[in-house]
Amino acid sequence: MKNLIIFFLVAFAIFPAFGQNNTGNYPAPVNFTAEQDHQNMMDQLHIKSLRPGADGNNPNAPNAANYDEAKANPYPILPDPLIMNNGKRITTAKQWWKKRRPEIMEDFDREIYGRVPANTPKVTWEVTAVINEKIGDIPVITKKLVGHVDNSSYPLDTVNIQLTLSIPADAAKPVPVIMQFGFVFPPGFHFPKRPDGKASATPPAPTGPSWQQQVLTKGWGVAILSPKSVQADNGAGLTKGIIGLMNKGQPRKPDDWGALRAWAWGASRAMDYFETDKAVNAKKVGLEGHSRYGKAALVTMAYDQRFAVAYVSSSGEGGAKLSRRNAGELVENVAGTGEYHWMAGNFLKYAGPLHWNDMPVDAHELIALCAPRPVFISGGQKGDGWVDARGMFMATVAAAPVYNLLGKKDLGTTDFPPVETSLTDGDLAFRQHSSGHTDVPNWPFFIDFASRYFN
């Protein structure tokens, strides 16, 4: 007996993980700063330097952001979404789905947003709380949910997706739901200055009903997804979160997914949950995002056909804005150390040895990937020039041939409309409000737009 005890004591001394979760066989996560990770990707791509982005804060800088339409469109010819890579034109819906759409998705995967790994892990949803409360004066039943991502392939990284879902308490049948990418401005964030050089103020707090109240008044539910619980919004976090989990804590390869695809993946996992919740009509789930999360909303809509409608607010470069535009934010800004993590590493090439016109795709084709489902593109005016509302309008116009091919209605015009003009009669919609960098003013117009499909 004494010898047996000594054996176990020695065994545990030599193998301290014996009988425990053994993480010793996994590579330690790489802890780069954003600058180090950015340089690592530059090295992989053999890029020596990148062009500077537009300066949105100093109108007298040599690289000051451009807001002069006469200088805004150096590459006026866009890739045709209905012409195959071999030059043949697409003329039927079947050809679009079977041939052209996969080509466009491959270009976005490889060059722009990155590839989602085929073996992404299972997510197990847990309801952590059920609360009877009021949003405004509307009684709701709110569920707090956590999506536990299976990390058995790499136990050194833990990902728990945060989601809340509120359903009207008097709902007698499954209801439509609008889910928002919950927005929190990152530390040190400042809005770029307006074209006149004056600082853009943080949008004022809304004075009317919140977007949740407006949606609940329709008898629909509301949900908020925390994107940062899926993937951090910085380059230092790329070896953590779901991207780090899939890469076992190691830096990305040039065509690996960036944060926008990761956030979209998280939204799709929320949709998986909605399909199991009897209170939700999963055929009528809409998605909204503002600014960087407007980009994420559009990417999600393009890649996951289960979402019924999208409100894409002030998404700008990397979202609904044409990259072939010298207006406000540029490809070079997104390729810099503060934002490159949103995209695939290959995206950096178009701010270095290559140019915007070398990109195989542009934003109009991302919008076209959403067809035939309805999309509402939104932007502001005062202080929101950075996102280039005209460039987003032009992209929406250029997506029209795909919507038309699939039997859907476009904006009905190719002329950029006056501010506060609602182009919402078709399946593609556009509206520029007169406020700044905010989604608040266009919520009522989006809800009316979505009502056509939900009611």
N, C-alpha and C positions, 0 to 999 in steps of 0.2 A: 504493500500500500504506500509506504514511504517513497519507494522508487517511482511509483506512478505519479505521485504528487510532484516529485522533482521533475519528471518528464514534462508535465503540463506547464510548470513554471518556466522551464527552459524553452518550450515551444512558443509560449506567449512572448518571451523575451526576444526570440529570434524572429517571430512572425507576429508583430503587434496588431496587425489587421485581421488575424485569424478569428473567425466568428463575427466579424464586423463588415461594414461596407468597405471593400478594398478599393481605394482610389489611387493606390501607389502605381498602378500600371497605366495610368492616364497621363498624357503630357500636361505639364503645368501651363495655365493660361498665360499668354503673352500680354504684358501690361505696357502697351505703347501709349504715348500721348497722341492726340490727333495729328500733330505735326509729324511725329515719327511714323505713324501708320500711313499718312499721306505720302511721305517720302518713300516708304517701302513700296507703295503701289507705283510711284513714279519710277523707281528702280526696276520693278518688274516689267514695266512698259518701255523701259529704256528712254525715258523722257528727261531731258536736262532741265527744262524750265517751262512754265506756263505763262500765257499772256495775262496781264492784270485784269481784274474785273472792272466794271463801271463803278465809279465813286458816286454813291447816292447822297453824300453828305456835304460835298464841296463843289458847288457849280463852277468854280474857277479852276478846278484840277484839270490837268491834261487829259485824264481819262474820266472826266465828269459824265455822269449818266445823261444820255441823250433823250430829250422829249420833243425834238423837232421832227415832225412827220416827214419832212423833205429828206432827212438823213436816215430814216428808220428802216428802210426796206432794201438793204443792199443785195439780197438774194430773193427776188420776187417770184421765182419759179419754184414751186413746191413739188415734192414727189407725188405722183398720181396714185392714190390709194387703189385704183382699179386697173393698174397696169402691172402685170407680173414682172418678176426680176428678169425673165427671158424676153420681155417686150410685148407679150401678148396681152390683149385687153380682156378684162373680165366683163361678161355681159349677162350672167345669170346669178341668182342667189346661191345656187348649188356651187358654182365656181368660187364664189366669195368664201363660203364656209369651208370648202374642201381644199382650195388651192391658195387663194390670195391672203386670207386672214392668217393662216399659219405662217406664211412668209413674213408678214408684218410683225407678228408676235415674236418670231425668231430674232428679227433685227432688234426689237426692243429688249428682248432677253439678253442678247449677247452684248449690245453696245450701250444701252441706256439705263435700264433698271436692274439688270442682272437676273440670273437664273435662280429659281426656287429649287432646292434639292428635291429629288424624287422621293426620298425616304424621310420626309419630315415626320416628327413623332406624333403619337396620339395625344390628344388633349382630353382630360377628364374634368368635366364641369362639376363644381360643388356649389350648392346654394348655402352661403354662410349666414344669411339673415333674411327674414321676410318681415317687412315693416308696413304697417298701415299708417299712412301719412297724408298730408295735403301738399300739392304743388299749386301755389296760389290758393284758390278756393276749391280746387278739384280733388276729391278723395281718390287716392291711388293705392295700389298694392305694389310696393317696391321690393325687388329681389336684389340682394347683393350677391354677386357670383365671382368665383375664382376658377379660372381654367388652369388646372395643373398640367404642365407640359411634361411628358415622360422624358426624364433625363437619364435613363439607365445606360444610354450609350456614352454619356459623359457626365458623371455625377458631380463634377466640380462646378457645374453651371446649373442654376435653378431659375426657371421661368414660370411665373404665375400671372396669368392674364386677368386684369381687373375689369369687370363689367357690371353695370347696374341696369336694371330693366324695371320700368314703372308702367303699369297697366291701369286704366280707369277701373275703379273699384266696382262700378256698376256694369262692367262689360259682360254681356250675356253670351258672347260667342268670340272666337278668335279674332283679334284686331290687327290691322296694319301697324307697323312700327317704323319710326324714323330713328336711326342710330347715328350719333355724332361721334367723330373723333374728338375726344375731350382735349381742349387746348389750354396749355399753360405756357406763358412766355418763358423762354430759357433765361437763366441768370445773365444780367448784363445786356439784355436785348434792348435795342433802340430802333425805332422806325427811321428809315432813311429820310433825309430832308425833302421837302416839296420842291418842285421845279423852280420856285422863286427863291430857294435857298433857306426858307424858314423851316424850323424844326416841325415835324409832324407830331402832333400830340397823340398820346394814347387815346383810342376811341372812348368817348364818354359812356358812362354806364347807361344802359337802356332805361327809358322812363316808362314804357308801356309793358304789356305782358311779355314774359320771357318766351323764348322759342318753345320751351317745354309746355308752357301754358297754352300757347297757340295750337300746338299739335294735339294736346290732350282735349282741347275744346272740340276738335273734330271727331273725338271718340277713338283716336289712335293711341298707341303706346309710344313711349320714348325710351331710348337706351343711350348710354354713354360708355364708350370703350376708351380705356387709357392706353394710348399707343406706346408710351414709354415703359409700360409693364411688359410689353412684347420685345421692344428694342430701344436702347437709349438713343437720344437725339444728339449724338456727337461721335466723332471718329474714334475717340478713346474707347468707346463702348462696343466696337465692332468685333472684339474677341470675347464678348459676353452677350447676354440676351439670346434670342433664338438663332441669330447668325453665328455667334460664338459657340453655341451648343452644337450646331451642325458641323462647325469646323474644329471642334474639340479644342477651343481656346486659341486657335492659331489664326494668323492674318489671312485675309481674303485673297483669292485669285482674281484676275482681272474681270472675269465674267460672273463672279459670285454676286448674289443679291445684295442690294443696299437697304437702307432703313425704309424707304417707301414700299418696296415689295414685302418687307418684313411686317410693316404695319398693315398692309393689305392682307397678308397671310393671317394676322391676328383677327382682322374683321371677318374673314372667311370662317375662322374657327367659332366666332360669335354666331355666325349664320348657322353653323352646324348645331349649336345649342338651340337657336330659335326653332329649328326644324323639329326639335323634340319637346318644345314647350307648348302645351295645349292652349295656352292663352294667346299665342302669337299666330297670326296668319302669315306663315313664312313665304307665301307667294307674293306678299305685298310688304316687303321690307325695303325701305329707302335708306340712303346714306348721305351724310353731310360732313363736310370738312372745310375749314377756313385756313388760308395761307398755306403753310407747309402741309397741313392736313387736308387742304383742298387738293393739293397734288395727290396725297394718299387716297382720297376719295375717288378721284378720277382713275387712278391706277387700279384700285379695287374693282371699280365698275367695269373696267376694260377686261380684267382677268377672271372675274367671277360672275357668270351669267345669272346667278340666282338673285342678285340684287335687282330690284324692280325699277328704281329711279334714283338719281343722284343730284344733289345740290353741291356744285363745285364753286366755292367762294374764293376769289382773289388768289388763285393758285399760281399765276405767273410762270416764270421759267421753271422747266421741269414738270409743269402741269399743263394747263390749257393754252399758254402763250406760245406762239410760234418761236422756235429757236432761231430761225432765219430772220430775226428782227433786231435792229440796233435801237432798242427802246427800253429804258429802265434796266432791270436786272438782265444779265447776259449769261450765256453758257459759262464764261470765265468765272463769274461770281459763284455759280453752283459748283464749279470744279475746284474752288479754293478750299482751304483747310476747315472753314466753318460749315460747309454744306456738302462736301463731296460724298460724305457717308450716306446721303440719301440715294446715291446712284451706284451703278456698277463702276468698277475701277476703269473699265474701258472708256467711260464717258470722258475721262480726263484728256484723252487724245484730241478731242475736238476743241480744247483750249490751249493746245500746244502745237504739235507738228501739223495737225489738221485744223480745219475751220468748220463753221456751222454748216456750210453748204455741202460738206463732205458727209454729214450725217445721213444714214440710209433712210431715216424716217423723221417725221416731225409731229408736232402736237395734234394736228388735224387727224392724223392716223390713229393716235391714241383715242381721240374722241370717237373715231369711226369704229374702233373695236368695241365700243359700247352698243352699237346698233344691233337690233332695232329698238332698244330700250331708251326711254326718255332721259335726257340730261339737261340740266339747267345751269348755264354758265353765268357767273356773277362777278362783278368788280365794282370798285368805288371810283370816285373822281378826285376830290380834294385830299391830297396826301397819299393817294393810292396809285400814282403814276408808275411806281416801281414795278407793278405787276403787268402793266401794258394792256389796258382794257381793249384797245383796238386790235392788238395782236391776238388776244383771246377770241375776239369777235371774228377775225379773219380765219382763225383755225376752225371755229364752229361752222363758218360758211363753207370752208374747204372739205369738211366732213360730210357735207350734204349728199354728194353722189352715192355714197354707200347707203345712207338712210333712204334715199330715193330708190335705189336698186332693190332694197328690202321692203318697199312699199310704204315707207314712212315719210312724214312731211318735214321739210327743213324750215329755216327761219323766215322764208318768204321774201327776203331781200338780201342784196349784197352790199347795200349802202350802210355805213356805220351810223347808227341812230343817235339822235340827241339823248343827252342824259335824262334818266327817268322814263325812258321809253321801254315798254314791256313788249318784247318779241316772244310771246308765249303761246301762240296758236298752234305751233307745230310740235313735233316730237323732240326737236332741238329747240332750246330756248336760250335767250340772252337778255340780260338787263344790267345796265350800269346805273347805280344809284349816285346821289350827289354827295354822300358822306365820304369818309376816309377808309382806312384799312379795317373794315368790319363787315361781318355778315348780317348784322341786325336788320338793316332797312329792307333787305330783300326776302326775309323769311316769309312775310305774308304772301308775297307773289309766288314763291316756290310752293308753299302749301296749297295755294289755289291751283297751281300747275299740277302738282301730284294728285290732287283730288280728282282730276279727270281720269286717272288710272286706278285710283284706289276705290272710288265710289261707283 
